[in-house]
């Protein structure tokens, strides 16, 4: 299962290009631009499963840092500030990681 099974390659390219510069990544803008905000609950869950690289049921800080690379192999890693900002927006219970429900809520608020 690949991200491109759910999202258009052209939307992914647009979103990646929009945050090429360091510290320009906005989680909500990225999720909206790739078209994730238009997906149903099942599709969001499948995409979450792809992003959860270690299959722990959460997207942790190290996975967030490499978030863009899930969408495009040559994409840059997120900076420490971008990773912290992503956690602040997505981690509603404050446990330092983003679960499926938190990810879904972030996507739907995009």
Beta strands, then each sheet from edge to edge (+ up, - down):
strand 1: 58-59
strand 2: 98-99
sheet 1: 1+ 2-
end
